Amino acid sequence: MDSIRLEAQARAALKRGNLPVAATAARALTQDHPDEAVGFFLSGIVAAEARQIAKAIPLIEAAIEREPKAEYLAQLARLLILLRRDGEASRVAREALERAPADARTFDTIGCVLARLGDHEASVRPFIAAVEAEPDNLDYRYNLAAASGFTGRIDEARGHYETILATDPGNARTHYALAILSRQTAQTNHVSRLETALATAGKPDDALRIRYALAKELEDLGDPAAFHHLSQANAAHKRNIRYDFGQDSAIFDAIEALFESAKNSPAPDIGNPDPAPIFVVGMPRTGTTLVDRILSSHPEVGSAGELQAMPLAVKQLTRTPSRLVIDPDTIAASADISAAAIGDAYLARAAHHRPPDTPRFIDKLPANFLYIGHIARALPNARIVCLRRNPMDTVWGNYKNLFASQSAYYAYSYDLMDTARYYARFDRLMTLWERHFPGRVLQLSYEGLVADQEGQTRRLLDHCGLGWNPACLAFHKNSAAVATPSAAQVRRPLNADAVGKWRLHEEALRPIAEWLAAQGIETE
């Protein structure tokens, strides 16, 4: 059979999901036409669809050796991202874009890789090309809308989301994305449309996202009915993911045990001496994005986004068998890894995300507060800033935010009491870090920053070893992309709108306030 017919057969079978037929046709291509690239490429795609990534990559690389087509390079970049080989993925994706892709799927794949790497600005161009090639593909349009929102193109993002909803009125992820795109007002909101969409939502995940969208818009309008939708959505999702607070409690226990033991007491002047990293950590929804924007407005600092570099460096070096990035066994095993090795591994991973034109960079992964001990030992000259916010606003802010729904980091956030328990363990851990590493962490109050912007900004810059620069007060003019739920907020001047938001639901949240007070945690 000629190669064109075999290729068509393999691609058609892949589109239908018939992997055995696709594999047979692809194998025949490689056997009958070993000098042609397409058989190796399609064999690699079949392996990837069967989740055999390690088998897929060399097959696609063999195709690229024969013919470095944009399509082949884009799919290789996608697989490299899945293996967290970010540096290689970045290089390959950019090469794919340079080789003039010929189809919408390849453009979209390149855009998705760049977005996963945190380069949202660069992702816009291939996403636009994908939509221009296939304007009716709603997935491609959604990706373009999201990238437009992240990069401050708010009106364009809104237009794309509305185009999607005109075709697919029940598209839940689009309803949620549109709700968080900007602050809703009494004159401009989608509450009625969302209520209609909720009534017809057929899948639990769709109802979850639409309820979150409703809650966000009602909260913007000062309507306490937001609490009802959140409690309904969160209770259902907690049942679905079968979360138990014991999972997180065991992680906190393991960290405390590791750093309380005499064997692992901190030693001075160890690790990698690079002073470039600035870690901004804390509970989510406490102002980490705000501080990232303030610092990255300084000419010596660029934001690398929320990196997984430290968790992955520790996991990589411990070689523990679990599929979880962080678990008690991995934390315990990290005792046997040298601080310098962790620092080196972290910087190697972070290098692929660092802005190229600044000597310092920010790693804004909130959950890095779990790794402060590792950071302090492995990177003795790195600066660490931990955001602190009123405990009740912190609990409410976590409970009302839809994190990645399958993320183990934030599984606690679907239950108010679980979130309060998590806050209490966070608070206890921060006390431990201050005891072991006095002065290494600047604990910065969100409310204090709002009340005294310049004074607290000066304090922040001083802790990070940075000179004063007035641009840090105009952080809202920072044009860099923002890919967090705070995107709309940090594009406005600093204000007190978010202070005390929990009081809209004070009666419902009273048991949480009483529980925290019983733990010795002040909530006023």
C-alpha positions as CSV (number, residue, x, y, z in Angstrom):
1,M,0.0,0.0,0.0
2,D,1.4,3.5,-0.8
3,S,2.5,5.8,1.9
4,I,-0.2,8.4,1.3
5,R,-3.0,5.8,1.8
6,L,-1.3,4.3,4.9
7,E,-0.9,7.7,6.4
8,A,-4.6,8.6,5.8
9,Q,-5.6,5.3,7.3
10,A,-3.5,5.8,10.4
11,R,-4.7,9.4,10.9
12,A,-8.4,8.5,10.5
13,A,-8.0,5.6,13.0
14,L,-6.4,8.0,15.5
15,K,-9.2,10.4,15.1
16,R,-11.7,7.6,15.8
17,G,-9.6,6.5,18.8
18,N,-8.9,3.1,17.2
19,L,-5.3,2.6,18.3
20,P,-4.8,-1.0,17.0
21,V,-5.7,0.0,13.5
22,A,-3.6,3.2,13.7
23,A,-0.7,1.2,15.1
24,T,-0.9,-1.3,12.3
25,A,-0.9,1.4,9.6
26,A,1.9,3.3,11.2
27,R,4.0,0.2,11.6
28,A,3.5,-0.6,7.9
29,L,4.6,2.9,7.0
30,T,7.9,2.5,8.9
31,Q,8.5,-0.9,7.4
32,D,7.7,-0.1,3.8
33,H,9.0,3.5,3.8
34,P,11.8,3.6,6.5
35,D,13.3,6.8,5.0
36,E,10.1,8.7,5.4
37,A,9.3,10.5,8.7
38,V,5.5,10.1,8.9
39,G,5.5,6.4,9.9
40,F,7.7,7.1,12.9
41,F,5.7,10.2,13.8
42,L,2.3,8.4,13.7
43,S,3.8,5.4,15.7
44,G,4.9,7.9,18.3
45,I,1.4,9.5,18.5
46,V,-0.2,6.0,18.9
47,A,2.2,5.3,21.8
48,A,1.4,8.7,23.3
49,E,-2.3,8.1,23.0
50,A,-1.7,4.8,24.8
51,R,0.1,6.8,27.6
52,Q,3.5,5.3,26.7
53,I,5.3,8.6,26.7
54,A,8.8,7.1,27.1
55,K,8.2,5.0,24.0
56,A,6.6,7.8,22.0
57,I,9.4,10.4,22.4
58,P,12.2,8.5,20.6
59,L,9.8,7.6,17.7
60,I,8.9,11.2,17.2
61,E,12.5,12.2,17.5
62,A,13.3,9.7,14.7
63,A,10.6,11.4,12.6
64,I,12.2,14.8,13.2
65,E,15.7,13.5,12.2
66,R,14.2,12.6,8.9
67,E,12.0,15.7,8.5
68,P,11.8,18.4,11.1
69,K,8.2,19.4,10.4
70,A,6.4,21.9,12.6
71,E,3.7,19.3,13.4
72,Y,6.3,16.8,14.6
73,L,8.2,19.3,16.7
74,A,5.0,20.6,18.3
75,Q,3.9,17.1,19.4
76,L,7.4,16.4,20.8
77,A,7.2,19.6,22.8
78,R,3.9,18.6,24.2
79,L,5.3,15.3,25.4
80,L,8.4,16.9,26.9
81,I,6.1,19.1,28.9
82,L,4.3,16.1,30.3
83,L,7.7,14.8,31.5
84,R,8.5,18.2,33.0
85,R,11.5,18.6,30.7
86,D,10.6,22.3,30.4
87,G,13.9,23.5,28.9
88,E,13.8,21.1,26.0
89,A,10.1,21.7,25.5
90,S,10.6,25.4,25.2
91,R,13.4,25.1,22.6
92,V,11.4,22.6,20.5
93,A,8.1,24.6,20.6
94,R,9.9,27.7,19.5
95,E,11.6,25.8,16.7
96,A,8.2,24.5,15.6
97,L,6.8,28.0,15.4
98,E,9.7,29.1,13.3
99,R,9.0,26.3,10.8
100,A,5.7,27.8,9.6
101,P,3.0,25.4,10.9
102,A,0.4,24.5,8.3
103,D,-2.6,23.5,10.5
104,A,-4.6,24.8,13.4
105,R,-3.9,21.9,15.7
106,T,-0.1,22.5,15.5
107,F,-0.5,26.2,16.2
108,D,-2.8,25.4,19.2
109,T,-0.4,22.8,20.5
110,I,2.5,25.2,20.4
111,G,0.4,27.8,22.2
112,C,-0.5,25.3,24.9
113,V,3.1,24.4,25.4
114,L,4.2,28.1,25.7
115,A,1.3,28.7,28.1
116,R,2.4,25.7,30.3
117,L,5.8,27.3,30.4
118,G,4.3,30.5,31.6
119,D,5.1,32.5,28.5
120,H,1.5,33.7,27.9
121,E,2.5,36.6,25.8
122,A,4.3,34.3,23.3
123,S,1.3,31.9,23.3
124,V,-1.1,34.6,21.9
125,R,0.4,34.5,18.4
126,P,-0.1,30.7,17.7
127,F,-3.5,30.8,19.4
128,I,-4.6,33.5,17.1
129,A,-3.3,31.5,14.1
130,A,-5.2,28.4,15.3
131,V,-8.5,30.4,15.6
132,E,-8.0,32.0,12.2
133,A,-7.5,28.6,10.6
134,E,-10.5,27.0,12.4
135,P,-12.8,29.7,13.8
136,D,-15.5,27.3,14.7
137,N,-13.2,25.2,17.0
138,L,-14.3,26.3,20.5
139,D,-11.4,24.7,22.3
140,Y,-8.9,26.7,20.2
141,R,-11.0,29.9,20.8
142,Y,-11.1,29.2,24.6
143,N,-7.3,28.9,24.7
144,L,-7.0,32.3,22.8
145,A,-9.5,33.9,25.2
146,A,-7.6,32.7,28.3
147,A,-4.3,33.9,26.9
148,S,-5.9,37.2,26.0
149,G,-7.1,37.6,29.6
150,F,-3.8,36.7,31.1
151,T,-2.0,39.3,29.0
152,G,-4.4,42.1,29.8
153,R,-6.4,42.0,26.5
154,I,-9.6,42.0,28.5
155,D,-12.1,43.2,25.8
156,E,-10.7,40.6,23.4
157,A,-10.9,37.9,25.9
158,R,-14.5,38.8,26.7
159,G,-15.4,38.8,23.0
160,H,-14.0,35.3,22.5
161,Y,-15.8,33.9,25.6
162,E,-19.1,35.4,24.4
163,T,-18.6,33.9,20.9
164,I,-18.1,30.5,22.6
165,L,-21.3,30.9,24.7
166,A,-23.3,32.0,21.7
167,T,-22.6,28.5,20.2
168,D,-22.5,26.5,23.4
169,P,-24.6,28.2,26.1
170,G,-23.8,25.6,28.7
171,N,-20.0,25.8,28.4
172,A,-19.2,25.8,32.1
173,R,-15.5,26.6,32.0
174,T,-16.3,29.6,29.8
175,H,-18.9,30.8,32.2
176,Y,-16.4,30.6,35.0
177,A,-13.6,32.3,33.0
178,L,-15.9,35.1,32.1
179,A,-17.0,35.6,35.7
180,I,-13.4,36.0,37.0
181,L,-12.2,38.1,34.0
182,S,-13.3,41.3,35.7
183,R,-15.3,42.8,38.6
184,Q,-19.0,42.5,38.1
185,T,-21.4,45.3,38.8
186,A,-25.2,45.8,39.3
187,Q,-25.3,47.2,35.7
188,T,-23.0,44.5,34.1
189,N,-23.2,40.9,35.3
190,H,-24.2,37.5,34.1
191,V,-26.2,36.2,37.2
192,S,-29.4,35.5,35.3
193,R,-27.6,33.7,32.5
194,L,-25.6,31.7,35.0
195,E,-28.8,30.7,36.9
196,T,-30.2,29.4,33.6
197,A,-27.0,27.5,32.8
198,L,-27.0,25.9,36.3
199,A,-30.5,24.7,35.9
200,T,-29.5,22.8,32.7
201,A,-26.0,21.6,33.8
202,G,-25.8,17.9,33.3
203,K,-22.4,17.0,34.7
204,P,-21.1,17.5,38.2
205,D,-18.0,19.3,37.0
206,D,-20.2,21.7,35.0
207,A,-22.4,22.4,38.0
208,L,-19.2,23.0,40.1
209,R,-17.8,25.6,37.7
210,I,-21.2,27.4,37.2
211,R,-21.8,27.6,40.9
212,Y,-18.3,29.0,41.4
213,A,-19.1,31.6,38.7
214,L,-22.4,32.5,40.3
215,A,-20.8,32.8,43.7
216,K,-18.0,35.1,42.3
217,E,-20.5,37.4,40.6
218,L,-22.9,37.5,43.6
219,E,-19.9,38.2,45.9
220,D,-19.0,41.1,43.6
221,L,-22.5,42.4,44.0
222,G,-22.4,42.0,47.8
223,D,-25.1,39.3,47.8
224,P,-24.7,36.8,50.6
225,A,-26.4,34.1,48.4
226,A,-22.8,33.5,47.2
227,F,-22.3,31.3,50.3
228,H,-25.1,29.0,49.3
229,H,-23.7,28.2,45.9
230,L,-20.2,27.7,47.3
231,S,-21.3,25.4,50.0
232,Q,-23.3,23.3,47.5
233,A,-20.4,23.1,45.0
234,N,-17.7,22.4,47.6
235,A,-19.5,19.8,49.5
236,A,-20.2,17.8,46.3
237,H,-16.6,18.2,45.1
238,K,-15.1,17.1,48.4
239,R,-17.2,13.9,48.2
240,N,-16.0,13.3,44.6
241,I,-12.3,13.7,45.5
242,R,-12.6,11.8,48.8
243,Y,-10.3,14.2,50.6
244,D,-9.3,13.6,54.2
245,F,-7.4,16.3,56.1
246,G,-5.1,13.6,57.5
247,Q,-3.4,13.6,54.1
248,D,-2.2,17.2,54.6
249,S,-1.7,16.7,58.3
250,A,0.8,13.9,57.6
251,I,2.8,16.2,55.3
252,F,3.0,18.9,58.0
253,D,4.0,16.3,60.6
254,A,6.8,15.1,58.3
255,I,8.2,18.6,57.7
256,E,8.2,19.4,61.4
257,A,9.8,16.1,62.3
258,L,12.6,16.6,59.7
259,F,13.5,20.1,60.8
260,E,13.1,19.5,64.5
261,S,15.5,16.6,64.5
262,A,19.1,17.4,65.7
263,K,20.5,15.8,62.6
264,N,18.9,18.4,60.3
265,S,19.4,21.5,62.3
266,P,20.4,24.3,59.8
267,A,24.0,24.8,59.1
268,P,25.4,28.2,57.9
269,D,27.0,28.9,54.5
270,I,25.9,25.7,52.7
271,G,24.0,25.3,49.5
272,N,24.2,27.2,46.2
273,P,25.2,30.8,46.8
274,D,23.2,32.3,43.9
275,P,21.4,35.4,45.2
276,A,19.0,35.6,42.2
277,P,15.8,33.9,43.5
278,I,13.1,35.7,45.5
279,F,10.5,33.3,46.8
280,V,7.0,34.8,47.4
281,V,5.1,32.2,49.4
282,G,2.0,31.9,51.7
283,M,-1.5,30.6,51.8
284,P,-3.2,31.3,48.4
285,R,-5.4,34.4,48.0
286,T,-3.3,36.4,50.5
287,G,-1.6,38.9,48.2
288,T,1.2,36.8,46.7
289,T,0.3,38.0,43.2
290,L,0.2,41.6,44.4
291,V,3.7,41.3,45.9
292,D,4.9,39.6,42.7
293,R,3.7,42.5,40.7
294,I,5.2,45.0,43.0
295,L,8.6,43.3,42.9
296,S,8.6,42.7,39.2
297,S,7.9,46.4,38.6
298,H,11.5,46.9,39.8
299,P,14.0,47.1,36.9
300,E,16.2,44.4,38.5
301,V,13.5,41.8,38.9
302,G,11.4,39.7,36.6
303,S,8.7,37.2,37.5
304,A,9.1,33.6,36.6
305,G,5.6,32.8,37.8
306,E,4.5,29.9,40.0
307,L,7.3,27.4,39.4
308,Q,7.2,23.8,40.5
309,A,11.0,23.9,40.4
310,M,11.7,23.4,44.2
311,P,9.1,20.6,44.7
312,L,10.3,18.8,41.6
313,A,14.0,19.3,42.6
314,V,13.4,17.6,46.0
315,K,11.3,14.9,44.4
316,Q,13.9,14.2,41.7
317,L,16.8,13.9,44.1
318,T,15.0,11.7,46.7
319,R,13.8,9.3,44.0
320,T,10.9,8.1,46.1
321,P,8.5,5.8,44.2
322,S,5.2,7.6,44.8
323,R,3.5,9.5,42.0
324,L,2.9,12.4,44.4
325,V,5.3,15.4,44.2
326,I,5.1,15.9,48.0
327,D,4.4,13.2,50.6
328,P,5.8,12.2,54.0
329,D,8.2,9.7,52.5
330,T,9.7,12.3,50.1
331,I,10.1,14.8,52.9
332,A,11.8,12.2,55.1
333,A,14.1,11.1,52.3
334,S,15.2,14.7,51.6
335,A,17.2,14.5,54.8
336,D,19.8,12.5,53.0
337,I,20.2,15.0,50.1
338,S,22.9,17.7,50.2
339,A,21.7,21.2,50.4
340,A,23.9,22.1,47.5
341,A,22.4,19.4,45.3
342,I,18.9,20.7,46.0
343,G,20.0,24.3,45.2
344,D,21.7,23.2,42.0
345,A,18.7,21.2,40.9
346,Y,16.3,24.0,41.6
347,L,18.3,26.6,39.7
348,A,18.7,24.2,36.7
349,R,14.9,23.8,36.6
350,A,14.2,27.5,37.2
351,A,16.6,28.6,34.4
352,H,14.1,27.7,31.7
353,H,11.5,30.1,33.2
354,R,13.7,33.0,34.3
355,P,13.2,36.3,32.4
356,P,16.3,36.9,30.4
357,D,16.9,40.6,31.1
358,T,16.9,40.9,34.9
359,P,19.5,39.7,37.4
360,R,16.8,38.6,40.0
361,F,13.7,36.6,39.5
362,I,10.6,35.8,41.5
363,D,9.3,32.3,42.1
364,K,5.7,32.8,43.3
365,L,4.5,29.3,44.1
366,P,2.4,29.9,47.3
367,A,2.9,26.3,48.5
368,N,6.7,26.8,48.7
369,F,6.0,27.8,52.3
370,L,6.2,24.0,52.8
371,Y,9.8,24.1,51.5
372,I,11.1,27.1,53.4
373,G,13.5,24.9,55.3
374,H,14.9,23.4,52.1
375,I,15.1,26.8,50.5
376,A,16.9,28.4,53.4
377,R,19.5,25.6,53.4
378,A,19.9,25.1,49.7
379,L,19.9,28.7,48.6
380,P,21.3,30.7,51.6
381,N,21.3,34.0,49.7
382,A,17.8,33.7,48.3
383,R,15.2,36.0,49.8
384,I,11.9,34.7,51.1
385,V,8.7,36.7,51.6
386,C,5.6,35.1,53.2
387,L,2.3,36.9,52.9
388,R,0.1,37.0,56.0
389,R,-3.6,38.0,55.8
390,N,-6.4,38.1,58.4
391,P,-7.1,34.4,59.1
392,M,-10.8,34.7,58.3
393,D,-10.2,36.4,55.0
394,T,-7.6,33.8,54.3
395,V,-10.0,30.9,55.0
396,W,-12.8,32.5,53.1
397,G,-10.5,33.5,50.2
398,N,-9.4,29.8,49.8
399,Y,-12.9,28.4,50.2
400,K,-14.4,30.6,47.5
401,N,-11.6,30.1,44.9
402,L,-11.8,27.3,42.4
403,F,-8.2,26.0,42.2
404,A,-7.3,23.4,39.6
405,S,-9.9,20.9,40.6
406,Q,-7.6,17.9,40.7
407,S,-4.7,19.6,42.4
408,A,-3.5,17.9,45.6
409,Y,-2.0,21.1,46.9
410,Y,-5.4,22.7,47.4
411,A,-7.7,19.8,48.1
412,Y,-8.3,21.1,51.6
413,S,-10.1,24.2,50.2
414,Y,-13.5,22.5,49.5
415,D,-14.4,22.4,53.2
416,L,-14.4,25.4,55.6
417,M,-13.2,23.4,58.6
418,D,-10.5,21.7,56.6
419,T,-9.4,25.1,55.4
420,A,-9.3,26.4,58.9
421,R,-7.3,23.4,60.0
422,Y,-4.9,23.9,57.2
423,Y,-4.4,27.6,58.1
424,A,-3.6,26.6,61.7
425,R,-0.9,24.1,60.5
426,F,0.5,26.8,58.2
427,D,0.6,29.3,61.1
428,R,2.4,26.7,63.2
429,L,4.9,25.9,60.5
430,M,5.7,29.6,60.0
431,T,6.5,29.8,63.7
432,L,8.9,26.8,63.3
433,W,10.6,28.5,60.3
434,E,11.1,31.7,62.3
435,R,12.7,29.7,65.1
436,H,15.1,27.8,62.9
437,F,15.9,30.5,60.4
438,P,15.4,33.8,62.3
439,G,15.2,36.8,59.9
440,R,15.3,34.7,56.7
441,V,11.6,35.2,56.0
442,L,9.8,38.5,55.8
443,Q,6.3,38.0,57.0
444,L,4.4,40.7,55.2
445,S,0.9,41.7,56.2
446,Y,-1.6,42.2,53.4
447,E,-3.6,44.6,55.5
448,G,-0.4,46.4,56.5
449,L,0.5,46.8,52.8
450,V,-2.9,48.2,52.0
451,A,-2.8,50.6,54.9
452,D,0.8,51.8,54.3
453,Q,1.7,51.1,50.7
454,E,5.0,53.0,50.4
455,G,6.3,52.1,53.9
456,Q,5.7,48.4,53.5
457,T,7.0,48.5,49.9
458,R,10.2,50.0,51.1
459,R,10.4,47.3,53.8
460,L,9.8,44.6,51.2
461,L,12.5,46.0,48.8
462,D,15.0,46.3,51.6
463,H,14.5,42.7,52.7
464,C,15.0,41.6,49.1
465,G,18.2,43.6,48.8
466,L,16.8,46.0,46.3
467,G,17.1,49.8,46.1
468,W,14.1,52.0,46.1
469,N,12.2,52.5,42.8
470,P,8.9,54.4,42.6
471,A,7.7,52.1,39.8
472,C,7.0,49.6,42.5
473,L,4.1,51.8,43.7
474,A,2.6,51.8,40.2
475,F,2.5,48.0,40.0
476,H,-0.9,48.2,38.3
477,K,0.8,49.6,35.2
478,N,3.0,46.5,35.0
479,S,2.2,45.0,31.6
480,A,3.5,41.4,32.2
481,A,1.0,38.6,32.0
482,V,-0.9,37.4,35.1
483,A,-2.3,33.9,35.1
484,T,-3.9,33.8,38.6
485,P,-7.4,34.6,39.9
486,S,-6.0,38.0,41.1
487,A,-5.4,39.2,37.5
488,A,-8.2,41.7,37.5
489,Q,-7.4,43.0,41.0
490,V,-3.7,43.6,40.4
491,R,-4.4,45.7,37.3
492,R,-6.0,48.3,39.6
493,P,-4.3,50.6,42.0
494,L,-3.9,49.2,45.6
495,N,-7.2,49.4,47.5
496,A,-8.9,48.0,50.5
497,D,-11.8,46.4,48.7
498,A,-10.7,42.8,49.7
499,V,-10.1,43.6,53.4
500,G,-12.7,42.1,55.6
501,K,-14.7,40.4,52.8
502,W,-15.5,37.5,55.0
503,R,-17.9,39.7,57.1
504,L,-20.5,39.5,54.3
505,H,-20.9,35.9,55.5
506,E,-20.1,36.5,59.2
507,E,-22.9,34.5,60.7
508,A,-22.2,31.4,58.5
509,L,-18.5,31.7,59.2
510,R,-18.9,32.2,63.0
511,P,-18.0,28.5,63.9
512,I,-14.7,28.9,62.0
513,A,-13.9,32.1,63.8
514,E,-14.6,30.4,67.2
515,W,-12.5,27.4,66.3
516,L,-9.6,29.5,65.2
517,A,-9.8,31.5,68.4
518,A,-9.8,28.3,70.4
519,Q,-6.5,27.5,68.7
520,G,-5.1,30.8,69.9
521,I,-5.3,32.4,66.5
522,E,-6.6,36.0,66.5
523,T,-9.2,36.7,63.9
524,E,-9.7,40.4,64.4
